Amino acid sequence: MNHWSTHQLTEFFAAVGSSRDERSATMVAMERASEVLEAEVGAVLIDGRVEVAWGMPGDDLDAALSAAAEAATIDVAGLDELHVASARFGAEHRGDLLVARAGEPLSPEERQLLQAMAQTLGLALDNITLLSAERRLREEREREAAERLALLESLREARHDSLTGLPTRVLFLEKLEEKVRLGTPTTVLFIDLDRFKAVNDSLGHRAGDELLAAVAGRIRHCLRPDDVGARLGGDEFAVLLDDTTTDDAVPIAERLIDAVRRPFPIFGRDVFIGASIGVATHSAAAPADPGDLLGNADVAMYRAKKEGPGKVVVFAQQMHAEALTRLTLTSDLQHALKHGEFHLQYQPLVRLADGATAGVEALVRWRHPDGRYLAPADFVPMAEENGLIMEIGRWVLRSAGAQLARWRRSRPGLRVNLNVAARQLTDPSFAGDVRRMLAEFRLPPTALTLELTESVLMSDPAAAIARLTDLKALGVGLAVDDFGTGYSSLSYLQRLPVDELKIDRAFIAHGYLTAGDLAVLRAMVDLARALRLRTVIEGIETEAQLVAMRRLGCDLGQGFHLGRPADPEVLTPVAA
C-alpha cells in the first residue's frame, strides 16, 4: 500500500503542480483524489461551501452535507449511502478536499493518502499564488515598458504626419508661436478639401490616402522656403506664410486652389477635387495667441465653404458672432431632440382632376422654447452640417409612419411624402430604417414616397442612382423635389428610378401666368409624361393657378389654395 500510494501521490503532485491557475488545480486534485480512492463523489470546499464538485452537482452536494451535519455518511438520490472523508489544505485552512464513496469507509492508510493529497494541493495553490503575483509583476513591467515606448513613438509622430510627411498641428502651432512672438506680419491659411469624402467613399481609403499625399506635394510646391505647410487632420491642411500681409496672402491662396483643382492621377484614373481656404493675419488688431489665429482662419474657411467650392475668404471680426450663432443653434437642436420640441404638420396633396386628397406631405416644425415656430429652412442646413439630421430624420420617419397608420384605418389609400436630406441618402442604414418603419406600422411600401431635391441627386448622380435603387427595391415611391431649379441632366433623370416630379413653386410664384410660363410648365409636364412620371405642381395659391394647372394635365397639386400645412388633429377630417 505504501508503494502504491507513494506512486499515486507523485503523479498527483505532478498533475496538480502543473496547473496554471487555482481553479484548474482544485479541479485536478478533486478528480485525481476521487479516482485514486475509488470514490463516487469528489469536491473541494471553501469556507464550508462546495467550490467545485465531481460526480454530482455542487448544489446537491451542499444540500446533502448540510442535511448530514457532522455525520460520516450522506444520502444521495440514486446512489447508496456514501461514506464521507475530508482533509484540510493550506497553512491557514484555505479549504477541504472531500471524497464520498459507497461500500466501505476509507481505511486509515487511505485517509493518510487523502491528507497527503490535500497538503499537496495546499502547497500547489501557494505556489500558484506566488507565481501569479510574479507573473502579474512581470506583465506590469512589460506593459509599462511598452507604454513608454509607445509614448516616445507617439511624441515623434505628433510632430510629423506619417502619411504626408508634413508637420502636424502640434509642430505647426509651435512654429506659429515663434513667428507671432517676433512681431512680424504672419498669415495663416486654413485649407479644407472639397469633394474629398466622395473620393474616399467611392474609391476607398487607399485611394484617399494617395490623394492626401499628392495634395501635400502640391502644397509644398506652391510655398516659399520659409513658409510652413501642415496637415491638421483628415482633409484639412494649414499654411504659415512668413512675413506676409493679407493682401500678399490672398494670391498665394488662389494659387493653392488652382493647384488642387488640377486632376490627380490616382490608381489609373483622374480624380478631381477642390479646396476652400480661410485667411487670417496676425497684426496689432488681431489676437496674438497662435491657437486663436488658427481658429480665425478656420472660421473664415467655414465661410468660404458656405460660399461655394474654390473660394478664398479673409477673416473678419463679425464672423465670430456668426460662429457663436452656429454653436448655439447646434446646442439648441440637441436640446430640441432630447426634449421633444419637434413636431410634424401635414399639407394635402390634391388630385387636380377631382379635388380629392390623395396624400399628405409631412413637414417638420421646431417649437422653440422662446415661443417661435421655426420652419425647416431655419434649422435643417445646420442639422445637415453637424450630423443631427440623421436623428431628426429617424424621428420624422417613425412619427409620420405612426400618424399615417392611424389615418389609413379609415382612409386605406392615403399616402405620405417625406423629405430626405443628402446625409440621409448617403447613410448605408437609411434603407434599413425605412424597412423597419414600414414593418413596425404594417404599412405597404406604396404608402410612402421619399422626396429628394435636384441638388441632392445631381451632386453625385452615380451614387444617387445606387442609393435610390436600394430604396426602390423596398417598393416605396421616389420623387424629385423642387424640379426645375437645379441642374438636372436629362440623361441622368431618365436613369433615376423615380416615380414623381414635383415642379418647383418658382414657376408660378408671381401669380399671373404668362404664355412663356405656361410653355415651360407644359414642357415639364410633357417630359414627365414621356418618362411615365407623376407630376405635382407646388405653390398653388389662387383659383386661376389651379385651373391652369388642371388644364396642363398636372396630376397633383399642393399649395395654400388647396390646403395649408396643419397639425394632424386639424387635418384629420380632410385626410380621412
C-alpha positions as CSV (number, residue, x, y, z in Angstrom):
1,M,0.0,0.0,0.0
2,N,2.8,2.4,0.8
3,H,4.5,1.8,-2.6
4,W,1.2,2.1,-4.4
5,S,0.2,5.3,-2.6
6,T,3.6,6.9,-3.0
7,H,3.4,6.3,-6.8
8,Q,-0.1,7.8,-6.9
9,L,0.9,10.7,-4.8
10,T,3.9,11.5,-7.1
11,E,1.6,11.6,-10.1
12,F,-1.0,13.6,-8.2
13,F,1.7,16.2,-7.3
14,A,2.9,16.5,-10.9
15,A,-0.6,16.9,-12.2
16,V,-1.7,19.5,-9.6
17,G,1.6,21.4,-9.7
18,S,1.4,21.9,-13.5
19,S,-1.9,23.7,-13.3
20,R,-1.7,27.4,-14.3
21,D,-4.4,28.7,-12.0
22,E,-6.1,27.9,-8.8
23,R,-9.4,26.6,-10.3
24,S,-7.5,24.2,-12.6
25,A,-5.5,22.9,-9.6
26,T,-8.6,22.3,-7.5
27,M,-10.4,20.5,-10.4
28,V,-7.4,18.2,-11.0
29,A,-7.0,17.5,-7.3
30,M,-10.6,16.6,-6.8
31,E,-10.8,14.3,-9.9
32,R,-7.5,12.5,-9.1
33,A,-8.4,12.0,-5.5
34,S,-11.8,10.6,-6.4
35,E,-10.1,8.3,-9.0
36,V,-7.3,7.0,-6.7
37,L,-9.6,6.5,-3.7
38,E,-12.4,4.9,-5.9
39,A,-14.9,7.5,-4.7
40,E,-18.3,8.2,-6.5
41,V,-18.2,11.9,-5.5
42,G,-15.3,14.3,-5.0
43,A,-15.3,18.0,-4.1
44,V,-13.2,21.0,-2.9
45,L,-14.9,23.1,-0.2
46,I,-14.0,26.7,0.5
47,D,-15.4,28.2,3.7
48,G,-17.6,25.2,4.1
49,R,-19.3,25.5,0.7
50,V,-18.7,23.4,-2.4
51,E,-16.4,25.3,-4.8
52,V,-16.1,22.5,-7.4
53,A,-17.7,19.1,-7.5
54,W,-17.3,15.8,-9.4
55,G,-19.9,13.0,-9.6
56,M,-22.9,15.2,-8.7
57,P,-24.0,18.8,-8.9
58,G,-22.4,21.1,-6.4
59,D,-25.7,22.5,-5.1
60,D,-27.0,19.0,-4.4
61,L,-23.8,18.1,-2.6
62,D,-24.1,21.2,-0.5
63,A,-27.6,20.2,0.5
64,A,-26.6,16.6,1.3
65,L,-23.7,17.8,3.5
66,S,-25.9,20.3,5.3
67,A,-28.6,17.6,6.0
68,A,-26.0,15.2,7.3
69,A,-24.5,17.8,9.6
70,E,-21.5,16.1,11.4
71,A,-22.4,12.6,10.3
72,A,-19.8,10.4,8.5
73,T,-22.3,9.4,5.7
74,I,-24.6,11.3,3.3
75,D,-27.7,10.1,1.5
76,V,-27.7,10.9,-2.3
77,A,-30.6,10.1,-4.6
78,G,-29.8,7.3,-7.0
79,L,-26.7,6.1,-5.0
80,D,-26.1,4.0,-2.0
81,E,-25.2,5.6,1.4
82,L,-21.9,7.3,0.8
83,H,-19.1,7.4,3.4
84,V,-17.5,10.9,3.6
85,A,-13.9,11.8,4.4
86,S,-12.2,15.1,4.1
87,A,-8.8,16.7,4.7
88,R,-7.8,20.3,5.2
89,F,-5.3,22.1,3.0
90,G,-3.4,25.3,3.3
91,A,-1.5,26.7,6.3
92,E,-4.5,28.8,7.3
93,H,-7.2,26.3,6.4
94,R,-7.9,27.5,2.9
95,G,-10.3,24.7,2.3
96,D,-11.1,21.0,2.4
97,L,-10.5,18.2,-0.1
98,L,-13.5,15.8,0.2
99,V,-14.4,12.4,-1.2
100,A,-17.5,10.2,-0.7
101,R,-17.8,6.6,-1.7
102,A,-20.2,3.7,-1.4
103,G,-19.4,0.5,0.4
104,E,-16.5,0.6,2.9
105,P,-15.4,3.9,4.6
106,L,-11.8,5.0,3.9
107,S,-9.1,3.0,5.7
108,P,-6.6,4.8,7.9
109,E,-4.0,4.4,5.2
110,E,-6.4,5.9,2.6
111,R,-7.1,8.8,5.0
112,Q,-3.4,9.4,5.2
113,L,-3.2,9.4,1.4
114,L,-6.1,11.9,1.2
115,Q,-4.4,14.1,3.8
116,A,-1.2,14.0,1.8
117,M,-3.1,14.9,-1.4
118,A,-4.8,17.8,0.5
119,Q,-1.4,19.1,1.7
120,T,0.0,18.8,-1.8
121,L,-3.0,20.8,-3.1
122,G,-2.3,23.4,-0.5
123,L,1.4,23.7,-1.5
124,A,0.4,23.9,-5.2
125,L,-2.1,26.7,-4.5
126,D,0.5,28.6,-2.5
127,N,3.0,28.2,-5.4
128,I,0.4,29.2,-8.0
129,T,-0.4,32.3,-5.9
130,L,3.3,33.2,-5.8
131,L,3.9,32.6,-9.5
132,S,0.7,34.5,-10.4
133,A,2.0,37.5,-8.4
134,E,5.4,37.3,-10.1
135,R,3.7,36.9,-13.5
136,R,1.5,39.9,-12.8
137,L,4.5,42.0,-11.8
138,R,6.4,40.9,-14.9
139,E,3.4,41.7,-17.1
140,E,3.0,45.1,-15.4
141,R,6.7,45.9,-16.0
142,E,6.4,44.8,-19.7
143,R,3.3,46.9,-20.1
144,E,4.9,49.9,-18.6
145,A,7.9,49.5,-20.9
146,A,5.6,49.1,-23.9
147,E,3.7,52.2,-22.9
148,R,6.9,54.2,-22.6
149,L,8.0,53.1,-26.0
150,A,4.6,53.9,-27.5
151,L,4.7,57.3,-25.8
152,L,8.1,58.1,-27.3
153,E,6.8,56.9,-30.7
154,S,3.7,59.0,-30.4
155,L,5.7,62.0,-29.5
156,R,7.7,61.5,-32.7
157,E,4.6,61.0,-34.7
158,A,2.9,64.0,-33.0
159,R,5.3,66.4,-34.8
160,H,5.2,64.9,-38.3
161,D,2.3,63.3,-40.2
162,S,3.3,59.8,-41.3
163,L,1.1,59.9,-44.4
164,T,2.2,63.2,-45.9
165,G,5.5,64.0,-44.1
166,L,4.1,67.4,-43.3
167,P,4.3,68.9,-39.8
168,T,1.3,68.1,-37.6
169,R,-0.9,70.6,-35.7
170,V,1.5,70.4,-32.7
171,L,4.6,71.4,-34.6
172,F,2.7,73.9,-36.7
173,L,1.4,75.8,-33.6
174,E,5.0,75.8,-32.2
175,K,6.3,77.4,-35.3
176,L,3.4,79.8,-35.4
177,E,4.0,80.8,-31.8
178,E,7.7,81.6,-32.8
179,K,6.6,83.9,-35.6
180,V,4.0,85.7,-33.6
181,R,6.5,86.3,-30.8
182,L,8.8,88.0,-33.3
183,G,6.0,90.5,-34.2
184,T,6.4,90.3,-38.0
185,P,3.2,90.1,-40.1
186,T,2.2,86.4,-40.1
187,T,-0.7,84.9,-42.1
188,V,-2.3,81.5,-41.7
189,L,-4.2,79.7,-44.5
190,F,-6.7,77.1,-43.4
191,I,-7.4,74.7,-46.2
192,D,-10.3,72.3,-46.4
193,L,-10.6,69.9,-49.4
194,D,-13.9,69.9,-51.4
195,R,-15.4,66.6,-52.5
196,F,-12.7,64.6,-50.8
197,K,-15.2,62.4,-48.9
198,A,-16.9,61.4,-52.2
199,V,-13.5,60.2,-53.5
200,N,-12.8,58.3,-50.2
201,D,-16.2,56.7,-50.2
202,S,-16.2,55.7,-53.8
203,L,-12.6,54.7,-54.4
204,G,-11.7,53.5,-50.9
205,H,-9.3,54.6,-48.2
206,R,-6.1,53.7,-50.0
207,A,-7.1,56.0,-52.9
208,G,-8.0,58.7,-50.3
209,D,-4.5,58.3,-48.7
210,E,-2.8,58.6,-52.1
211,L,-4.8,61.7,-52.8
212,L,-3.9,63.3,-49.5
213,A,-0.2,62.6,-50.1
214,A,-0.5,64.1,-53.6
215,V,-2.2,67.2,-52.2
216,A,0.6,67.7,-49.7
217,G,3.1,67.6,-52.5
218,R,1.3,70.3,-54.4
219,I,1.0,72.5,-51.3
220,R,4.8,72.2,-50.8
221,H,5.4,73.2,-54.4
222,C,3.4,76.4,-54.0
223,L,5.3,77.6,-50.9
224,R,8.4,79.6,-50.4
225,P,11.4,78.3,-48.5
226,D,10.4,80.0,-45.2
227,D,6.7,79.1,-45.3
228,V,5.4,76.1,-43.4
229,G,2.7,73.6,-44.6
230,A,1.0,71.2,-42.2
231,R,-1.7,68.6,-42.2
232,L,-4.1,69.3,-39.3
233,G,-6.0,66.0,-39.7
234,G,-8.5,64.4,-42.1
235,D,-8.6,66.5,-45.2
236,E,-7.6,69.7,-43.5
237,F,-4.3,71.5,-44.1
238,A,-2.7,74.7,-42.9
239,V,0.0,77.0,-44.3
240,L,2.1,79.5,-42.3
241,L,3.2,82.4,-44.6
242,D,6.2,84.1,-43.2
243,D,6.4,87.9,-43.2
244,T,3.2,88.2,-45.3
245,T,0.3,90.6,-45.2
246,T,-3.3,89.7,-46.1
247,D,-3.0,91.3,-49.5
248,D,0.0,89.2,-50.3
249,A,-1.5,86.1,-48.9
250,V,-4.7,86.0,-51.0
251,P,-2.9,85.4,-54.3
252,I,-0.9,82.6,-52.7
253,A,-4.2,81.0,-51.5
254,E,-5.7,81.4,-55.0
255,R,-2.6,79.7,-56.4
256,L,-3.1,76.8,-54.0
257,I,-6.7,76.4,-55.1
258,D,-5.6,76.3,-58.8
259,A,-3.0,73.7,-57.9
260,V,-5.5,71.5,-56.1
261,R,-8.2,72.0,-58.9
262,R,-6.0,70.2,-61.5
263,P,-6.7,66.5,-61.9
264,F,-4.8,64.0,-59.7
265,P,-3.9,60.6,-61.3
266,I,-5.0,58.1,-58.6
267,F,-4.9,54.4,-59.3
268,G,-5.1,54.8,-63.1
269,R,-7.8,57.5,-63.2
270,D,-8.0,61.3,-63.0
271,V,-9.6,62.5,-59.8
272,F,-11.0,66.0,-59.5
273,I,-11.4,67.8,-56.2
274,G,-11.2,71.4,-55.0
275,A,-10.3,73.4,-51.9
276,S,-11.8,76.2,-49.8
277,I,-9.4,78.5,-47.9
278,G,-9.7,80.8,-44.9
279,V,-7.1,83.5,-44.3
280,A,-6.2,85.2,-41.0
281,T,-3.3,87.6,-40.4
282,H,-1.6,88.4,-37.1
283,S,-1.4,92.1,-36.5
284,A,-1.9,94.6,-33.7
285,A,-5.7,94.4,-34.1
286,A,-5.8,90.6,-34.1
287,P,-5.3,88.1,-31.2
288,A,-1.7,87.2,-30.5
289,D,-2.5,83.7,-29.4
290,P,-1.4,81.1,-32.1
291,G,-4.5,78.9,-31.4
292,D,-6.8,81.9,-31.8
293,L,-5.1,82.9,-35.1
294,L,-5.5,79.4,-36.5
295,G,-9.1,79.4,-35.2
296,N,-9.8,82.6,-37.0
297,A,-8.5,81.1,-40.3
298,D,-10.8,78.1,-39.6
299,V,-13.8,80.4,-39.1
300,A,-13.0,82.1,-42.4
301,M,-12.6,78.8,-44.1
302,Y,-16.1,77.8,-43.0
303,R,-17.5,81.0,-44.6
304,A,-15.6,80.1,-47.8
305,K,-17.2,76.6,-47.8
306,K,-20.6,78.3,-47.4
307,E,-20.0,80.5,-50.4
308,G,-19.2,77.5,-52.6
309,P,-16.2,75.4,-53.7
310,G,-12.9,77.1,-54.6
311,K,-13.4,80.3,-52.6
312,V,-10.9,82.3,-50.5
313,V,-12.3,84.3,-47.6
314,V,-10.4,86.7,-45.3
315,F,-11.3,86.6,-41.6
316,A,-13.4,89.5,-40.2
317,Q,-14.3,90.0,-36.6
318,Q,-18.1,89.7,-37.2
319,M,-17.5,86.1,-38.2
320,H,-17.0,85.2,-34.6
321,A,-20.6,86.2,-33.9
322,E,-21.8,84.0,-36.7
323,A,-19.7,81.1,-35.4
324,L,-21.3,81.6,-32.0
325,T,-24.7,81.6,-33.5
326,R,-24.0,78.3,-35.2
327,L,-22.7,76.8,-32.0
328,T,-25.8,78.0,-30.1
329,L,-28.1,76.6,-32.8
330,T,-26.3,73.2,-32.6
331,S,-26.8,73.1,-28.8
332,D,-30.5,74.1,-29.2
333,L,-31.0,71.4,-31.8
334,Q,-29.6,68.8,-29.4
335,H,-31.9,70.1,-26.6
336,A,-34.9,70.0,-29.0
337,L,-34.2,66.3,-29.8
338,K,-33.9,65.4,-26.2
339,H,-37.0,67.3,-25.0
340,G,-39.4,66.6,-27.9
341,E,-39.6,70.1,-29.3
342,F,-40.1,68.9,-32.9
343,H,-43.5,68.1,-34.3
344,L,-45.0,67.4,-37.7
345,Q,-47.5,69.3,-39.7
346,Y,-49.1,67.9,-42.9
347,Q,-50.1,69.5,-46.2
348,P,-52.6,67.9,-48.5
349,L,-51.6,66.6,-51.9
350,V,-54.7,67.0,-54.0
351,R,-55.7,65.3,-57.3
352,L,-56.4,68.1,-59.7
353,A,-58.8,66.1,-61.7
354,D,-61.4,65.6,-59.0
355,G,-60.1,67.6,-56.0
356,A,-59.7,64.6,-53.7
357,T,-56.9,64.3,-51.2
358,A,-54.5,61.6,-52.5
359,G,-51.9,62.0,-49.8
360,V,-50.1,64.4,-47.5
361,E,-46.5,65.8,-47.2
362,A,-45.1,65.7,-43.7
363,L,-43.3,68.9,-42.8
364,V,-41.1,69.1,-39.6
365,R,-41.5,72.1,-37.4
366,W,-39.5,73.2,-34.4
367,R,-41.4,74.6,-31.4
368,H,-38.6,76.6,-29.9
369,P,-38.6,77.3,-26.2
370,D,-38.7,81.0,-26.8
371,G,-42.1,80.6,-28.4
372,R,-41.1,80.8,-32.1
373,Y,-42.1,78.2,-34.7
374,L,-39.1,77.5,-36.9
375,A,-39.5,76.2,-40.4
376,P,-37.1,73.6,-41.9
377,A,-35.1,76.3,-43.7
378,D,-34.2,77.8,-40.4
379,F,-32.5,74.7,-38.9
380,V,-32.2,71.8,-41.4
381,P,-29.0,73.2,-43.1
382,M,-27.2,73.3,-39.7
383,A,-28.6,69.9,-38.8
384,E,-27.2,68.5,-42.0
385,E,-23.8,70.1,-41.3
386,N,-23.5,68.8,-37.7
387,G,-25.0,65.4,-38.4
388,L,-28.1,65.8,-36.3
389,I,-30.2,65.5,-39.4
390,M,-29.8,61.7,-39.1
391,E,-31.5,61.6,-35.7
392,I,-34.1,64.1,-36.7
393,G,-34.8,62.2,-39.9
394,R,-35.4,58.9,-38.0
395,W,-37.8,60.7,-35.7
396,V,-39.7,62.1,-38.7
397,L,-39.8,58.7,-40.3
398,R,-41.3,57.0,-37.3
399,S,-43.7,59.8,-36.4
400,A,-45.1,60.1,-39.9
401,G,-45.4,56.4,-40.1
402,A,-47.4,56.2,-36.9
403,Q,-49.7,59.0,-38.0
404,L,-50.3,57.5,-41.4
405,A,-51.2,54.2,-39.9
406,R,-53.9,55.9,-37.8
407,W,-55.3,57.7,-40.8
408,R,-55.3,54.6,-43.1
409,R,-57.7,52.8,-40.8
410,S,-60.4,55.0,-42.2
411,R,-58.7,56.0,-45.5
412,P,-56.7,52.9,-46.7
413,G,-55.4,54.5,-49.9
414,L,-53.8,57.6,-48.2
415,R,-50.0,58.2,-48.9
416,V,-47.4,60.3,-47.1
417,N,-44.5,62.1,-48.7
418,L,-41.3,62.6,-46.6
419,N,-38.3,64.9,-47.4
420,V,-34.9,63.2,-47.4
421,A,-31.7,65.1,-46.7
422,A,-28.4,64.5,-48.5
423,R,-26.8,63.0,-45.4
424,Q,-29.7,60.5,-45.1
425,L,-29.4,59.4,-48.7
426,T,-25.7,58.6,-48.3
427,D,-26.2,56.8,-44.9
428,P,-26.0,53.0,-45.5
429,S,-28.5,52.3,-42.8
430,F,-31.2,54.6,-44.2
431,A,-32.9,51.9,-46.3
432,G,-33.0,49.6,-43.2
433,D,-34.6,52.4,-41.2
434,V,-37.4,52.7,-43.9
435,R,-37.9,48.9,-44.0
436,R,-38.2,48.8,-40.2
437,M,-40.7,51.6,-40.1
438,L,-43.0,50.0,-42.7
439,A,-42.9,46.7,-40.8
440,E,-43.5,48.3,-37.4
441,F,-46.7,50.2,-38.5
442,R,-47.7,47.5,-41.0
443,L,-47.7,49.9,-43.9
444,P,-47.4,48.8,-47.6
445,P,-44.3,50.3,-49.3
446,T,-46.6,52.1,-51.8
447,A,-48.0,54.3,-48.9
448,L,-44.6,56.1,-48.6
449,T,-43.0,58.5,-51.1
450,L,-39.5,59.8,-50.4
451,E,-38.7,63.3,-51.8
452,L,-35.2,64.3,-52.8
453,T,-34.2,67.7,-54.2
454,E,-32.5,68.0,-57.6
455,S,-29.3,69.4,-55.9
456,V,-29.0,66.3,-53.7
457,L,-29.5,63.9,-56.7
458,M,-27.1,65.8,-59.0
459,S,-24.3,66.3,-56.6
460,D,-23.2,62.7,-57.2
461,P,-25.6,61.2,-59.7
462,A,-23.9,57.8,-59.9
463,A,-24.0,57.3,-56.1
464,A,-27.6,58.7,-56.0
465,I,-28.7,56.1,-58.6
466,A,-27.2,53.3,-56.5
467,R,-28.9,54.5,-53.3
468,L,-32.2,55.1,-55.0
469,T,-32.1,51.6,-56.4
470,D,-31.8,50.2,-52.9
471,L,-34.8,52.2,-51.8
472,K,-36.8,51.3,-54.8
473,A,-36.2,47.7,-54.1
474,L,-38.3,48.2,-50.9
475,G,-41.2,49.2,-53.1
476,V,-41.5,52.8,-51.9
477,G,-42.2,55.7,-54.2
478,L,-39.4,58.2,-55.0
479,A,-39.9,61.9,-56.1
480,V,-37.6,64.6,-57.4
481,D,-38.5,67.7,-55.3
482,D,-38.1,71.3,-56.5
483,F,-37.7,70.2,-60.1
484,G,-36.6,72.8,-62.5
485,T,-34.4,74.8,-60.0
486,G,-31.3,72.7,-60.2
487,Y,-29.1,71.3,-62.9
488,S,-30.7,68.0,-63.7
489,S,-29.1,66.2,-66.7
490,L,-31.9,64.6,-68.7
491,S,-29.8,61.5,-69.3
492,Y,-29.5,61.0,-65.5
493,L,-33.2,61.9,-65.0
494,Q,-34.1,59.1,-67.4
495,R,-31.9,56.7,-65.4
496,L,-33.1,57.7,-61.9
497,P,-35.6,55.1,-60.6
498,V,-38.2,57.8,-59.6
499,D,-41.9,57.9,-59.8
500,E,-42.8,61.6,-59.4
501,L,-41.6,65.1,-60.4
502,K,-42.5,67.9,-58.1
503,I,-42.3,71.1,-60.1
504,D,-41.0,74.0,-58.0
505,R,-43.3,76.8,-56.9
506,A,-40.9,79.3,-58.5
507,F,-42.6,78.7,-61.9
508,I,-46.0,80.0,-60.7
509,A,-44.9,82.2,-57.8
510,H,-45.6,85.6,-59.4
511,G,-49.3,84.9,-59.7
512,Y,-50.2,85.8,-63.3
513,L,-49.0,83.1,-65.7
514,T,-47.7,84.4,-69.0
515,A,-47.6,82.4,-72.2
516,G,-43.9,81.8,-71.6
517,D,-44.6,80.5,-68.1
518,L,-47.2,78.1,-69.4
519,A,-45.0,76.9,-72.3
520,V,-42.2,76.0,-69.8
521,L,-44.6,74.2,-67.5
522,R,-46.2,72.3,-70.4
523,A,-42.7,71.2,-71.5
524,M,-42.0,69.8,-67.9
525,V,-45.4,68.1,-67.8
526,D,-44.9,66.5,-71.2
527,L,-41.4,65.4,-70.2
528,A,-42.7,63.7,-67.1
529,R,-45.5,62.1,-69.1
530,A,-42.9,60.8,-71.6
531,L,-40.9,59.3,-68.7
532,R,-44.1,57.9,-67.2
533,L,-43.7,60.0,-64.1
534,R,-46.5,61.5,-61.9
535,T,-46.4,65.3,-61.8
536,V,-47.0,67.5,-58.7
537,I,-47.1,71.3,-59.0
538,E,-46.2,73.2,-55.8
539,G,-47.3,76.6,-54.7
540,I,-50.9,76.8,-56.0
541,E,-52.3,79.8,-54.2
542,T,-55.2,81.1,-56.4
543,E,-58.1,79.6,-58.3
544,A,-56.6,80.8,-61.6
545,Q,-53.4,78.9,-60.9
546,L,-55.4,75.8,-60.1
547,V,-57.5,76.0,-63.3
548,A,-54.4,76.5,-65.4
549,M,-52.5,73.6,-63.8
550,R,-55.5,71.3,-64.3
551,R,-55.7,72.3,-68.0
552,L,-52.0,71.5,-68.4
553,G,-52.7,67.9,-67.1
554,C,-50.7,68.0,-63.8
555,D,-51.7,65.0,-61.7
556,L,-51.4,66.5,-58.2
557,G,-51.3,70.0,-56.7
558,Q,-50.1,71.4,-53.4
559,G,-50.4,75.0,-52.0
560,F,-52.2,77.3,-49.7
561,H,-55.2,77.4,-52.0
562,L,-55.6,73.6,-51.7
563,G,-54.7,73.3,-48.0
564,R,-52.2,74.9,-45.6
565,P,-49.8,72.8,-43.5
566,A,-51.7,71.9,-40.4
567,D,-51.4,69.8,-37.2
568,P,-52.7,66.2,-37.7
569,E,-55.8,66.7,-35.5
570,V,-56.8,69.7,-37.7
571,L,-56.1,67.8,-40.9
572,T,-57.7,64.5,-39.9
573,P,-61.2,65.2,-41.3
574,V,-59.6,66.1,-44.6
575,A,-57.2,63.2,-44.7
576,A,-59.9,60.7,-43.6
